[in-house]
Amino acid sequence: MPTALHISPPTAHRPGRAASADGAHARYQETRTKALELFARCGFSRVSMRDLADFLGIRAGSIYHHIESKEALLFELIEELYENLLQGALLLARRESSPAARLPRLVEAHLQLHESMGAYFRLAEYDLHCLGSEHQARIQSLRQRYETVLEVTLEQLTGEPACAVRRAAVAGIVSQLNQLPASVGDTPTDARVRLELLREMVMGSLRGVLLATRRVADPVTQAAGK
């Protein structure tokens, strides 16, 4: 007589496990938020693991139950910033076909992100060097992809291919966008007026880039034609 095949019933959903996972995720997000605040306030390199544990209200010996490492957390925060910038820029590039209309919108979107991610920008500009080479390479790759969206927009706007000087200038503009809202600080105007002021400051820089790179490119083009 053949042995009866025993088929286990489907595993019942266990709300307790889901709740536990949700709780762990919420705790990790809280840890990230507090670490971001401390890194941005004091500077990443000046915060020790003991400082971080004290700020989180946990024992120093248990901190590795909460984060992989201090550097891994810094990398995750900066990566999140550039992924947000890149995704937003690519979305705008798909939606806005006119480069003349797209360029100021790209600038404005970058500046508006400071409202929700201001501390992230500080880490990206001042603490990137604290990452190891592999992590830095990943961040640089994301940033370069973001810069390419701006470069392509300028190419479409002018009908001129990007040169090495313009690419370097665009990298400088991205740093300006990363730093400008914090360096200008609060102004006695409403948020919309402040945003327009910052946007025009960056657009002025971009107009200067186009003018300067055209002056550089013209003699090179003439020399190549001789």
Backbone as a chain_set.jsonl record, in Angstrom:
{"seq": "MPTALHISPPTAHRPGRAASADGAHARYQETRTKALELFARCGFSRVSMRDLADFLGIRAGSIYHHIESKEALLFELIEELYENLLQGALLLARRESSPAARLPRLVEAHLQLHESMGAYFRLAEYDLHCLGSEHQARIQSLRQRYETVLEVTLEQLTGEPACAVRRAAVAGIVSQLNQLPASVGDTPTDARVRLELLREMVMGSLRGVLLATRRVADPVTQAAGK", "coords": {"N": [[0.867, -1.2, 0.0], [0.669, 2.116, -0.972], [2.468, 4.764, 0.54], [0.843, 7.394, 2.137], [0.883, 10.671, 0.835], [2.065, 13.393, 2.476], [0.993, 16.622, 2.688], [1.936, 19.717, 3.594], [-0.002, 22.28, 5.064], [-0.527, 25.628, 3.735], [1.616, 28.123, 5.038], [0.437, 30.034, 7.608], [-0.315, 33.517, 7.624], [1.563, 35.582, 9.676], [0.896, 38.027, 11.735], [2.431, 39.038, 13.791], [5.138, 38.772, 13.037], [5.28, 40.471, 10.799], [4.679, 42.871, 12.015], [6.876, 43.051, 13.67], [8.944, 43.302, 11.793], [8.193, 45.723, 10.626], [8.501, 47.346, 12.826], [11.265, 47.182, 13.271], [12.189, 48.389, 10.955], [11.183, 50.966, 11.275], [12.603, 51.743, 13.554], [15.187, 51.753, 12.516], [14.994, 53.783, 10.599], [14.577, 55.923, 12.295], [17.036, 55.927, 13.596], [18.723, 56.583, 11.442], [17.774, 59.179, 10.867], [18.421, 60.608, 13.209], [21.205, 60.251, 13.248], [21.896, 61.561, 10.887], [21.213, 64.188, 11.587], [23.096, 64.658, 13.64], [25.583, 64.263, 12.305], [25.439, 66.306, 10.37], [25.355, 68.548, 11.986], [27.718, 68.498, 13.543], [29.756, 67.601, 11.903], [30.918, 64.865, 10.094], [33.424, 63.545, 10.552], [34.067, 64.309, 13.114], [32.424, 63.027, 14.808], [32.301, 60.408, 16.949], [31.857, 56.815, 17.322], [30.97, 56.351, 19.903], [29.954, 58.886, 20.533], [27.834, 58.931, 18.739], [26.297, 56.776, 19.668], [25.599, 57.742, 22.23], [24.036, 59.933, 21.478], [21.962, 58.647, 20.255], [20.904, 57.421, 22.393], [21.598, 54.887, 23.267], [23.542, 52.007, 24.379], [27.075, 52.046, 23.914], [28.288, 49.647, 23.197], [26.3, 48.276, 21.9], [25.76, 49.441, 19.494], [26.332, 48.448, 16.965], [24.318, 46.727, 16.488], [22.444, 48.299, 15.489], [23.378, 49.816, 13.319], [25.377, 49.185, 10.374], [27.95, 50.307, 9.999], [29.629, 53.403, 10.676], [30.592, 54.672, 8.373], [29.2, 53.278, 6.368], [26.636, 54.186, 6.85], [26.904, 56.934, 6.311], [27.514, 56.804, 3.564], [25.119, 55.71, 2.597], [23.324, 57.795, 3.084], [24.318, 59.936, 1.48], [24.229, 58.74, -1.006], [21.472, 58.39, -1.278], [20.666, 61.058, -1.589], [21.825, 61.827, -4.125], [20.61, 59.965, -5.787], [17.975, 60.809, -5.618], [18.223, 63.386, -6.779], [19.072, 62.669, -9.384], [16.95, 61.02, -10.345], [14.833, 62.848, -10.297], [15.764, 64.742, -12.163], [15.924, 63.234, -14.535], [13.248, 62.618, -14.885], [12.182, 65.185, -15.322], [13.529, 65.778, -17.707], [12.306, 64.026, -19.455], [9.709, 64.935, -19.417], [9.779, 67.635, -20.169], [10.367, 68.904, -23.132], [11.498, 71.134, -24.326], [14.596, 72.674, -24.189], [15.095, 75.272, -23.276], [13.014, 75.798, -21.54], [13.344, 73.694, -19.817], [15.834, 73.965, -18.479], [15.765, 76.112, -16.416], [13.868, 74.884, -14.795], [15.116, 72.55, -13.969], [17.112, 73.653, -12.374], [15.534, 74.908, -10.428], [14.229, 72.7, -9.281], [16.383, 71.373, -8.084], [17.15, 73.259, -6.158], [14.801, 73.341, -4.625], [14.829, 70.868, -3.424], [16.455, 71.187, -1.262], [14.79, 71.982, 0.781], [13.722, 69.71, 1.963], [15.929, 68.071, 2.226], [18.188, 69.313, 3.239], [20.25, 68.806, 5.141], [21.414, 66.542, 4.058], [22.665, 67.543, 1.788], [24.696, 69.016, 2.943], [26.335, 66.99, 4.015], [27.071, 65.732, 1.623], [28.652, 67.644, 0.361], [30.681, 68.299, 2.187], [31.611, 66.055, 3.526], [32.098, 63.929, 1.885], [34.686, 63.066, 1.315], [35.307, 61.46, 3.428], [34.5, 58.935, 2.89], [35.31, 55.585, 1.771], [37.27, 54.534, -1.112], [35.757, 52.955, -2.92], [33.091, 53.522, -2.266], [33.134, 56.3, -2.711], [33.541, 56.304, -5.467], [31.118, 55.274, -6.403], [29.337, 57.309, -5.633], [30.392, 59.45, -7.117], [29.861, 58.509, -9.671], [27.041, 58.585, -9.75], [26.7, 61.35, -9.435], [27.962, 62.34, -11.739], [26.299, 61.321, -13.714], [24.06, 62.822, -13.183], [25.06, 65.397, -13.695], [25.421, 65.11, -16.423], [22.829, 65.273, -17.432], [22.33, 68.002, -17.175], [24.39, 68.958, -18.84], [23.642, 67.924, -21.366], [21.254, 69.287, -21.724], [22.226, 71.909, -21.972], [23.714, 71.586, -24.325], [21.641, 71.067, -26.165], [20.34, 73.468, -25.968], [22.169, 75.347, -26.973], [23.123, 74.223, -29.281], [25.665, 73.374, -29.487], [28.298, 71.058, -28.939], [29.313, 69.699, -25.768], [32.287, 70.853, -24.231], [35.476, 70.158, -22.657], [35.985, 72.214, -20.863], [33.449, 73.296, -20.419], [32.187, 71.116, -19.233], [33.612, 70.922, -16.846], [32.86, 73.347, -15.757], [30.11, 72.964, -15.394], [30.164, 71.022, -13.399], [31.087, 72.638, -11.353], [28.885, 74.337, -11.125], [26.979, 72.557, -10.123], [28.028, 72.097, -7.598], [27.68, 74.671, -6.618], [24.883, 74.771, -6.586], [24.452, 72.858, -4.643], [25.423, 74.101, -2.367], [24.527, 76.745, -2.185], [21.862, 77.558, -1.047], [22.29, 77.167, 1.754], [24.502, 78.802, 2.203], [23.571, 81.333, 1.592], [21.606, 81.584, 3.461], [18.784, 82.343, 5.637], [16.396, 84.665, 4.422], [14.728, 87.859, 4.663], [12.264, 87.428, 3.25], [9.427, 85.926, 1.557], [9.097, 82.354, 0.96], [8.838, 81.757, -1.774], [9.809, 84.007, -3.12], [12.443, 83.938, -2.228], [13.294, 81.527, -3.377], [13.146, 82.211, -6.098], [15.098, 84.185, -6.178], [17.445, 82.692, -5.582], [17.391, 80.923, -7.734], [17.758, 82.673, -9.92], [20.31, 83.58, -9.37], [21.814, 81.275, -9.846], [21.127, 80.788, -12.522], [22.275, 83.026, -13.646], [24.95, 82.385, -13.294], [25.083, 80.17, -14.981], [24.573, 81.378, -17.461], [26.885, 82.866, -17.638], [28.723, 80.768, -17.816], [28.087, 79.687, -20.343], [28.733, 81.852, -21.997], [31.472, 82.215, -21.439], [32.58, 79.699, -22.132], [32.04, 79.648, -24.816], [33.704, 81.644, -25.739], [36.129, 80.459, -25.206], [35.964, 78.224, -26.844], [35.766, 79.229, -29.483], [38.37, 80.284, -30.472], [39.752, 77.852, -30.497], [38.286, 76.366, -32.35], [38.684, 77.93, -34.624], [41.446, 77.697, -34.931], [41.646, 74.974, -35.467], [40.514, 74.89, -37.943], [42.362, 75.951, -39.637]], "CA": [[0.0, 0.0, 0.0], [1.543, 3.291, -1.041], [2.449, 5.688, 1.683], [0.113, 8.64, 1.86], [1.709, 11.868, 0.701], [1.656, 14.447, 3.432], [1.188, 17.974, 2.167], [1.763, 20.698, 4.678], [-0.87, 23.412, 4.705], [0.202, 26.89, 3.568], [1.96, 28.804, 6.29], [-0.479, 31.141, 7.896], [0.299, 34.833, 7.791], [1.795, 35.875, 11.085], [0.947, 39.486, 11.923], [3.491, 39.411, 14.723], [6.405, 38.933, 12.3], [5.184, 41.685, 9.993], [4.776, 44.014, 12.931], [8.264, 43.109, 14.132], [9.745, 43.856, 10.693], [7.847, 47.145, 10.516], [9.107, 48.042, 13.964], [12.714, 47.266, 13.044], [12.406, 49.397, 9.906], [10.921, 52.283, 11.871], [13.733, 52.07, 14.432], [16.349, 52.073, 11.684], [14.764, 55.107, 10.022], [14.8, 56.89, 13.378], [18.486, 55.979, 13.781], [19.248, 57.357, 10.305], [17.394, 60.587, 11.009], [19.205, 61.198, 14.292], [22.604, 60.279, 12.816], [21.984, 62.641, 9.9], [21.211, 65.448, 12.34], [24.361, 64.808, 14.356], [26.653, 64.423, 11.31], [25.323, 67.617, 9.738], [25.623, 69.586, 12.984], [29.084, 68.459, 14.083], [30.736, 67.117, 10.937], [31.01, 63.411, 10.21], [34.701, 63.076, 11.096], [34.173, 64.679, 14.525], [31.476, 62.22, 15.578], [32.772, 59.049, 17.211], [30.787, 55.85, 17.513], [30.422, 56.58, 21.243], [29.109, 60.084, 20.433], [26.602, 58.554, 18.042], [25.513, 55.942, 20.583], [25.039, 58.629, 23.257], [22.991, 60.758, 20.863], [20.837, 57.757, 19.984], [20.374, 56.946, 23.654], [21.837, 53.445, 23.404], [24.876, 51.684, 24.881], [28.068, 52.039, 22.845], [28.567, 48.282, 22.775], [25.194, 47.71, 21.129], [25.44, 50.27, 18.33], [26.413, 47.679, 15.718], [23.025, 46.078, 16.282], [21.576, 49.308, 14.886], [23.94, 50.217, 12.027], [26.505, 48.369, 9.924], [29.131, 51.083, 10.358], [29.417, 54.844, 10.501], [30.815, 54.996, 6.96], [28.099, 52.727, 5.572], [25.494, 55.075, 7.044], [27.189, 58.152, 5.551], [27.36, 56.472, 2.151], [23.693, 55.525, 2.311], [22.674, 59.109, 3.093], [24.738, 60.704, 0.313], [23.693, 58.028, -2.172], [20.042, 58.715, -1.371], [20.549, 62.407, -2.132], [22.107, 61.881, -5.565], [19.579, 59.194, -6.478], [16.82, 61.711, -5.712], [18.53, 64.408, -7.785], [19.11, 62.067, -10.716], [15.612, 60.589, -10.741], [14.051, 64.047, -10.585], [16.256, 65.358, -13.397], [15.527, 62.385, -15.663], [11.808, 62.799, -15.052], [11.996, 66.492, -15.954], [14.031, 65.702, -19.082], [11.293, 63.325, -20.258], [8.466, 65.713, -19.474], [9.983, 68.964, -20.735], [11.184, 68.719, -24.338], [12.193, 72.374, -24.669], [15.724, 72.914, -23.273], [14.993, 76.611, -22.688], [12.097, 75.695, -20.4], [13.821, 72.65, -18.913], [16.993, 74.367, -17.681], [15.401, 76.743, -15.13], [13.114, 73.938, -13.961], [16.115, 71.685, -13.334], [17.744, 74.445, -11.316], [14.558, 75.122, -9.359], [14.002, 71.416, -8.602], [17.554, 71.133, -7.236], [17.058, 74.161, -5.014], [13.66, 72.969, -3.789], [15.16, 69.663, -2.659], [17.092, 71.619, -0.005], [13.773, 72.142, 1.816], [13.53, 68.44, 2.659], [17.173, 67.305, 2.334], [19.281, 70.255, 3.461], [21.364, 68.173, 5.86], [22.056, 65.62, 3.125], [23.549, 68.344, 0.941], [25.889, 69.357, 3.73], [27.198, 65.808, 4.043], [27.579, 65.476, 0.276], [29.68, 68.618, -0.006], [31.782, 68.459, 3.136], [32.054, 64.805, 4.146], [32.294, 62.877, 0.88], [36.066, 62.559, 1.385], [35.411, 60.496, 4.527], [34.138, 57.614, 2.392], [36.339, 54.814, 1.101], [37.363, 54.759, -2.553], [34.65, 52.294, -3.628], [31.889, 54.313, -2.025], [33.295, 57.571, -3.419], [33.362, 56.062, -6.903], [29.679, 55.126, -6.633], [28.727, 58.643, -5.528], [30.845, 60.234, -8.272], [29.14, 58.016, -10.838], [25.696, 59.16, -9.69], [26.78, 62.798, -9.664], [28.288, 62.568, -13.144], [25.084, 61.073, -14.495], [23.212, 63.998, -12.972], [25.671, 66.497, -14.442], [25.204, 64.864, -17.846], [21.505, 65.797, -17.777], [22.522, 69.449, -17.367], [25.237, 69.166, -20.022], [22.841, 67.657, -22.563], [20.314, 70.409, -21.843], [22.984, 73.048, -22.515], [24.016, 71.257, -25.726], [20.418, 71.259, -26.939], [20.008, 74.891, -25.941], [23.117, 76.122, -27.773], [23.488, 73.549, -30.522], [27.11, 73.138, -29.44], [28.675, 69.939, -28.073], [30.023, 70.087, -24.547], [33.743, 70.729, -24.234], [35.996, 69.829, -21.33], [35.846, 73.39, -20.001], [32.046, 73.408, -20.001], [31.881, 70.035, -18.291], [34.176, 71.316, -15.556], [32.044, 74.446, -15.248], [28.848, 72.386, -14.927], [30.467, 70.414, -12.1], [31.129, 73.75, -10.405], [27.508, 74.801, -10.921], [26.311, 71.6, -9.246], [28.488, 72.415, -6.239], [26.999, 75.904, -6.227], [23.511, 74.401, -6.259], [24.484, 72.108, -3.386], [25.842, 74.935, -1.236], [23.994, 78.111, -2.199], [20.823, 77.896, -0.064], [22.846, 77.257, 3.106], [25.432, 79.934, 2.301], [22.776, 82.569, 1.58], [20.876, 81.623, 4.728], [17.408, 82.83, 5.585], [16.233, 86.059, 4.005], [13.447, 88.393, 5.161], [11.256, 87.388, 2.192], [8.727, 84.65, 1.595], [9.84, 81.238, 0.387], [8.813, 81.807, -3.232], [10.734, 85.064, -3.547], [13.791, 83.438, -1.954], [13.601, 80.53, -4.398], [13.391, 82.917, -7.358], [16.396, 84.847, -6.039], [18.482, 81.675, -5.71], [17.361, 80.411, -9.107], [18.36, 83.665, -10.824], [21.752, 83.591, -9.113], [22.399, 80.125, -10.552], [20.951, 81.002, -13.955], [23.307, 83.99, -14.03], [26.2, 81.626, -13.399], [25.004, 79.349, -16.187], [24.764, 82.256, -18.623], [28.318, 83.167, -17.681], [29.407, 79.561, -18.305], [27.887, 79.599, -21.791], [29.502, 82.918, -22.636], [32.906, 81.958, -21.283], [33.004, 78.523, -22.902], [31.994, 80.009, -26.238], [34.932, 82.401, -26.006], [37.233, 79.501, -25.213], [35.818, 77.291, -27.96], [35.933, 79.874, -30.78], [39.753, 80.238, -30.947], [40.126, 76.461, -30.764], [37.643, 75.999, -33.61], [39.374, 78.641, -35.71], [42.783, 77.095, -35.112], [41.478, 73.656, -36.084], [40.124, 75.052, -39.347], [43.464, 76.478, -40.456]], "C": [[0.893, 1.236, 0.0], [1.364, 4.182, 0.172], [1.731, 6.968, 1.299], [1.072, 9.821, 1.829], [1.196, 12.943, 1.635], [1.994, 15.814, 2.862], [0.915, 18.962, 3.286], [0.847, 21.812, 4.219], [-0.045, 24.672, 4.541], [0.451, 27.556, 4.915], [1.047, 29.986, 6.489], [0.299, 32.433, 8.052], [0.417, 35.14, 9.283], [1.948, 37.375, 11.291], [2.084, 39.914, 12.826], [4.815, 39.63, 14.022], [6.405, 40.204, 11.471], [5.34, 42.919, 10.864], [6.196, 44.183, 13.428], [9.16, 43.718, 13.069], [9.482, 45.346, 10.535], [8.489, 47.946, 11.641], [10.597, 48.214, 13.796], [13.028, 48.331, 11.998], [12.212, 50.802, 10.476], [12.067, 52.705, 12.777], [14.965, 52.458, 13.625], [16.197, 53.46, 11.056], [14.981, 56.2, 11.06], [16.295, 57.048, 13.645], [19.132, 56.814, 12.689], [18.99, 58.847, 10.479], [18.232, 61.276, 12.085], [20.685, 61.281, 13.919], [22.828, 61.394, 11.807], [22.059, 63.995, 10.594], [22.556, 65.691, 13.012], [25.526, 65.026, 13.396], [26.631, 65.827, 10.717], [25.686, 68.735, 10.715], [27.101, 69.656, 13.365], [30.155, 68.151, 13.042], [30.98, 65.638, 11.164], [32.277, 62.973, 10.936], [34.85, 63.37, 12.593], [33.227, 63.871, 15.408], [32.041, 60.813, 15.735], [31.578, 58.109, 17.341], [30.15, 56.016, 18.9], [29.522, 57.817, 21.251], [27.756, 59.728, 19.81], [25.698, 57.716, 18.944], [24.854, 56.797, 21.67], [23.866, 59.438, 22.705], [21.742, 59.926, 20.583], [20.191, 57.237, 21.267], [20.511, 55.45, 23.839], [23.241, 53.223, 23.951], [25.839, 51.576, 23.707], [28.317, 50.631, 22.31], [27.483, 47.675, 21.909], [24.937, 48.444, 19.815], [25.479, 49.489, 17.029], [25.188, 46.793, 15.51], [22.069, 47.023, 15.565], [22.073, 49.759, 13.516], [25.11, 49.313, 11.673], [27.825, 49.018, 10.314], [28.802, 52.548, 10.135], [29.571, 55.227, 9.03], [29.682, 54.485, 6.084], [26.865, 53.623, 5.672], [25.689, 56.372, 6.268], [26.989, 57.916, 4.064], [25.888, 56.369, 1.773], [22.976, 56.867, 2.215], [23.037, 59.918, 1.851], [24.219, 60.056, -0.964], [22.22, 58.368, -2.366], [19.83, 60.102, -1.975], [20.738, 62.415, -3.642], [21.141, 61.03, -6.371], [18.316, 60.035, -6.637], [17.035, 62.775, -6.775], [18.452, 63.829, -9.195], [17.719, 61.669, -11.19], [14.728, 61.785, -11.094], [14.46, 64.694, -11.891], [15.839, 64.55, -14.622], [14.03, 62.51, -15.941], [11.509, 64.128, -15.736], [12.433, 66.471, -17.42], [13.028, 65.003, -19.99], [10.047, 64.184, -20.448], [8.611, 67.019, -20.232], [10.921, 68.87, -21.924], [11.983, 69.962, -24.7], [13.349, 72.62, -23.701], [15.66, 74.276, -22.591], [14.06, 76.61, -21.479], [12.619, 74.718, -19.36], [14.911, 73.146, -17.976], [16.607, 75.066, -16.383], [14.609, 75.811, -14.208], [14.052, 72.944, -13.274], [16.779, 72.398, -12.161], [16.794, 74.592, -10.127], [14.306, 73.832, -8.579], [15.148, 71.085, -7.656], [17.475, 71.991, -5.972], [15.92, 73.779, -4.072], [13.953, 71.739, -2.935], [15.848, 70.005, -1.337], [16.066, 71.72, 1.128], [13.602, 70.858, 2.626], [14.832, 67.689, 2.921], [18.39, 68.212, 2.561], [20.489, 69.633, 4.134], [22.115, 67.195, 4.97], [23.056, 66.36, 2.238], [24.832, 68.703, 1.684], [26.855, 68.182, 3.779], [27.84, 65.574, 2.679], [28.725, 66.406, -0.084], [30.899, 68.585, 0.908], [32.333, 67.142, 3.7], [32.241, 63.657, 3.165], [33.676, 62.247, 0.991], [36.257, 61.542, 2.514], [35.055, 59.073, 4.095], [35.347, 56.915, 1.786], [36.251, 54.978, -0.407], [36.193, 54.141, -3.323], [33.357, 53.068, -3.47], [31.967, 55.668, -2.734], [33.049, 57.404, -4.904], [31.884, 55.935, -7.255], [28.985, 56.481, -6.59], [29.125, 59.498, -6.732], [30.132, 59.803, -9.541], [27.725, 58.585, -10.889], [25.721, 60.656, -10.007], [27.08, 63.101, -11.134], [27.094, 62.316, -14.051], [24.116, 62.25, -14.359], [23.755, 65.191, -13.76], [25.45, 66.342, -15.932], [23.84, 65.376, -18.292], [21.591, 67.304, -18.015], [23.327, 69.739, -18.627], [24.453, 68.966, -21.317], [21.834, 68.783, -22.792], [21.007, 71.632, -22.426], [23.359, 72.809, -23.973], [22.803, 71.512, -26.612], [20.047, 72.735, -27.028], [20.878, 75.693, -26.898], [23.418, 75.52, -29.141], [24.973, 73.249, -30.609], [27.411, 71.954, -28.525], [29.442, 70.434, -26.854], [31.522, 69.888, -24.727], [34.199, 70.456, -22.801], [35.818, 70.996, -20.36], [34.406, 73.524, -19.512], [31.689, 72.315, -19.011], [32.415, 70.357, -16.895], [33.338, 72.426, -14.922], [30.71, 73.93, -14.716], [29.042, 71.701, -13.575], [30.517, 71.48, -11.014], [29.742, 74.298, -10.101], [26.751, 73.868, -9.986], [26.75, 71.823, -7.801], [27.837, 73.697, -5.725], [25.558, 75.608, -5.812], [23.441, 73.666, -4.917], [24.694, 73.014, -2.174], [25.066, 76.237, -1.089], [22.906, 78.378, -1.153], [21.351, 78.038, 1.359], [23.746, 78.47, 3.263], [24.694, 81.266, 2.299], [22.024, 82.717, 2.9], [19.455, 82.11, 4.542], [17.39, 84.301, 5.199], [14.863, 86.548, 4.48], [12.389, 88.474, 4.08], [10.535, 86.048, 2.294], [9.497, 83.606, 0.796], [9.911, 81.315, -1.131], [9.794, 82.851, -3.756], [12.177, 84.617, -3.344], [14.214, 82.422, -3.013], [13.915, 81.196, -5.734], [14.744, 83.623, -7.335], [17.531, 83.841, -6.256], [18.55, 81.151, -7.145], [18.038, 81.391, -10.07], [19.863, 83.786, -10.599], [22.433, 82.452, -9.875], [22.267, 80.301, -12.058], [21.951, 82.025, -14.482], [24.659, 83.309, -14.188], [26.208, 80.782, -14.666], [25.167, 80.184, -17.449], [26.229, 82.64, -18.768], [29.124, 81.994, -18.203], [29.29, 79.472, -19.828], [28.707, 80.648, -22.534], [30.989, 82.62, -22.585], [33.369, 80.776, -22.125], [32.936, 78.788, -24.394], [33.247, 80.785, -26.62], [36.147, 81.489, -26.061], [37.189, 78.641, -26.466], [36.106, 77.945, -29.299], [37.376, 79.877, -31.277], [40.219, 78.83, -31.271], [39.568, 76.016, -32.102], [38.335, 76.652, -34.79], [40.726, 78.043, -35.984], [42.677, 75.75, -35.809], [41.135, 73.777, -37.551], [41.238, 75.535, -40.24], [44.303, 75.339, -41.019]], "O": [[1.763, 1.388, 0.858], [0.277, 4.323, 0.732], [1.997, 7.549, 0.246], [1.953, 9.952, 2.679], [0.033, 13.34, 1.578], [3.157, 16.115, 2.59], [-0.183, 19.028, 3.84], [0.931, 22.239, 3.068], [1.025, 24.79, 5.138], [-0.401, 27.545, 5.804], [0.915, 30.84, 5.611], [1.425, 32.442, 8.548], [-0.536, 34.967, 10.042], [3.02, 37.929, 11.046], [2.641, 41.001, 12.669], [5.547, 40.561, 14.358], [7.398, 40.932, 11.435], [6.029, 43.876, 10.509], [6.677, 45.304, 13.593], [10.025, 44.54, 13.37], [10.405, 46.135, 10.337], [8.956, 49.067, 11.441], [11.147, 49.263, 14.133], [13.998, 49.078, 12.126], [12.99, 51.711, 10.188], [12.466, 53.869, 12.781], [15.698, 53.374, 13.997], [17.161, 54.223, 10.99], [15.502, 57.271, 10.748], [16.773, 58.155, 13.891], [19.987, 57.655, 12.967], [19.878, 59.672, 10.265], [18.698, 62.399, 11.889], [21.349, 62.268, 14.236], [23.839, 62.094, 11.866], [22.872, 64.845, 10.229], [23.092, 66.797, 12.96], [26.373, 65.884, 13.643], [27.675, 66.463, 10.577], [26.257, 69.75, 10.317], [27.665, 70.743, 13.494], [31.335, 68.412, 13.273], [31.222, 65.206, 12.291], [32.222, 62.129, 11.831], [35.671, 62.747, 13.265], [33.237, 64.024, 16.629], [32.235, 60.108, 14.744], [30.435, 58.551, 17.457], [28.941, 55.844, 19.056], [28.465, 57.818, 21.882], [26.698, 60.153, 20.275], [24.485, 57.92, 18.981], [23.683, 56.597, 21.992], [22.843, 59.607, 23.368], [20.617, 60.422, 20.66], [19.089, 56.688, 21.246], [19.673, 54.811, 24.475], [24.046, 54.154, 23.982], [25.479, 51.079, 22.64], [28.531, 50.446, 21.113], [27.715, 46.662, 21.25], [23.996, 48.108, 19.095], [24.753, 49.812, 16.088], [25.046, 46.174, 14.455], [21.013, 46.606, 15.091], [21.263, 50.056, 12.637], [25.757, 48.744, 12.553], [28.705, 48.373, 10.883], [27.814, 52.884, 9.482], [28.781, 56.008, 8.5], [29.248, 55.175, 5.162], [26.137, 53.797, 4.695], [24.754, 56.863, 5.637], [26.368, 58.729, 3.379], [25.47, 56.888, 0.738], [22.113, 57.05, 1.356], [22.161, 60.522, 1.231], [23.816, 60.75, -1.898], [21.775, 58.605, -3.488], [18.919, 60.298, -2.779], [19.9, 62.952, -4.367], [20.876, 61.34, -7.532], [17.66, 59.979, -7.677], [16.143, 63.042, -7.581], [17.846, 64.422, -10.087], [17.351, 61.957, -12.329], [13.971, 61.744, -12.063], [13.606, 65.149, -12.652], [15.444, 65.124, -15.637], [13.603, 62.508, -17.095], [10.67, 64.186, -16.636], [11.784, 67.076, -18.273], [12.909, 65.349, -21.165], [9.415, 64.16, -21.504], [7.662, 67.467, -20.875], [12.136, 68.768, -21.752], [13.041, 69.854, -25.32], [13.114, 72.761, -22.501], [16.117, 74.425, -21.458], [14.289, 77.334, -20.511], [12.374, 74.884, -18.165], [14.919, 72.788, -16.798], [17.078, 74.655, -15.323], [14.675, 75.939, -12.986], [13.812, 72.543, -12.134], [16.979, 71.816, -11.095], [17.192, 74.424, -8.974], [14.183, 73.862, -7.354], [14.924, 70.578, -6.556], [17.704, 71.509, -4.863], [16.061, 73.884, -2.854], [13.393, 71.584, -1.849], [15.827, 69.207, -0.4], [16.417, 71.565, 2.298], [13.364, 70.91, 3.832], [14.858, 66.771, 3.74], [19.493, 67.897, 2.115], [21.626, 69.9, 3.745], [23.327, 67.035, 5.113], [24.152, 65.867, 1.973], [25.92, 68.691, 1.107], [28.06, 68.36, 3.604], [29.026, 65.253, 2.596], [29.667, 65.997, -0.762], [32.021, 68.816, 0.458], [33.414, 67.129, 4.29], [32.515, 62.53, 3.576], [33.832, 61.043, 0.788], [37.267, 60.839, 2.546], [35.28, 58.119, 4.84], [36.293, 57.566, 1.342], [35.263, 55.504, -0.92], [35.693, 54.741, -4.274], [32.612, 53.249, -4.434], [30.974, 56.131, -3.295], [32.423, 58.256, -5.535], [31.448, 56.434, -8.293], [28.132, 56.764, -7.43], [28.285, 60.193, -7.302], [29.83, 60.634, -10.397], [27.263, 59.016, -11.945], [24.877, 61.162, -10.747], [26.504, 64.028, -11.703], [26.902, 63.02, -15.042], [23.437, 62.619, -15.318], [22.996, 65.908, -14.413], [25.305, 67.338, -16.641], [23.704, 65.864, -19.414], [20.989, 67.819, -18.957], [22.996, 70.647, -19.389], [24.586, 69.751, -22.255], [21.595, 69.182, -23.932], [20.443, 72.318, -23.279], [23.324, 73.741, -24.777], [22.925, 72.103, -27.684], [19.508, 73.192, -28.036], [20.394, 76.611, -27.559], [23.902, 76.204, -30.043], [25.483, 72.911, -31.677], [26.834, 71.856, -27.442], [30.129, 71.453, -26.906], [31.969, 68.892, -25.296], [33.407, 70.517, -21.861], [35.535, 70.793, -19.18], [34.164, 73.826, -18.343], [30.962, 72.564, -18.049], [31.751, 70.098, -15.891], [33.132, 72.446, -13.708], [30.229, 74.412, -13.69], [28.178, 71.793, -12.703], [30.051, 71.262, -9.896], [29.45, 74.679, -8.967], [25.97, 74.324, -9.151], [25.933, 71.746, -6.884], [27.486, 73.798, -4.55], [25.073, 76.132, -4.809], [22.489, 73.834, -4.155], [24.201, 72.725, -1.084], [24.96, 76.775, 0.013], [23.022, 79.36, -0.421], [20.916, 78.923, 2.095], [23.763, 79.102, 4.319], [25.139, 82.223, 2.932], [21.829, 83.827, 3.395], [18.983, 82.27, 3.416], [18.258, 85.076, 5.6], [13.948, 85.748, 4.675], [11.681, 89.477, 3.987], [10.966, 85.151, 3.019], [10.425, 83.929, 0.055], [10.938, 80.975, -1.718], [10.519, 82.605, -4.72], [13.036, 84.881, -4.185], [15.349, 82.449, -3.491], [14.848, 80.789, -6.426], [15.451, 83.658, -8.342], [18.462, 84.103, -7.018], [19.634, 80.962, -7.696], [18.807, 80.978, -10.938], [20.609, 84.064, -11.537], [23.493, 82.639, -10.472], [23.202, 79.993, -12.797], [22.422, 81.918, -15.614], [25.418, 83.62, -15.105], [27.229, 80.691, -15.348], [25.821, 79.755, -18.4], [26.751, 82.728, -19.88], [30.093, 82.178, -18.94], [30.276, 79.213, -20.518], [29.3, 80.363, -23.574], [31.686, 82.761, -23.589], [34.422, 80.836, -22.759], [33.704, 78.205, -25.159], [33.787, 80.597, -27.71], [37.07, 81.703, -26.846], [38.219, 78.359, -27.078], [36.644, 77.284, -30.188], [37.604, 79.498, -32.425], [40.99, 78.629, -32.209], [40.259, 75.378, -32.896], [38.551, 76.022, -35.826], [41.121, 77.894, -37.141], [43.516, 75.414, -36.645], [41.427, 72.871, -38.332], [41.098, 75.538, -41.463], [45.276, 75.584, -41.733]]}, "num_chains": 1, "name": "protein.A"}
